[in-house]
Amino acid sequence: MRLKSINNESGVILITVIVIVVVIMGVVISVISMNVSQTRLTEGQYQSLQSQLLASGEARRAAAEFQAGLTPSNTPYTVTVSGVPYTVSLRTTGGGLMGSSVVEVTVDY
C-alpha cells in the first residue's frame, strides 16, 4: 500500500515542478520581449532625432547662403550616420512674408 502512495506523491511533485518551470519560462520570455521592444523603440527615436538635427542644420545652411546672396542647392544628397543612410533634400519657393523665400527641408531614412 505504501508504494502506491509514493507513486502518487511523485506524480504531484512532477506536475508541480513542470508548472513552476512553465511559469518561470513565461516570465523570462516576457522580460526578453520587453527588452527587445525597448531597443527597437530607442533605435527609432535615435533615427528620428538624427533626422531632425540634419534638417535643422540644412535649414541653417540655406539661411546662411540666402544671407550671403547665394541660392541654396536643391540637389538631394545622402549622409550616413552610424550606418543609417539619411537623404536630405531642400526645396525653396517664393511666397514668404515680404517677398522672402520659403525653405522646405525633407530628411528620409
Helices and strands as residue ranges (DSSP letters): H 2-67, E 77-81, E 84-93, G 97-99, E 102-108
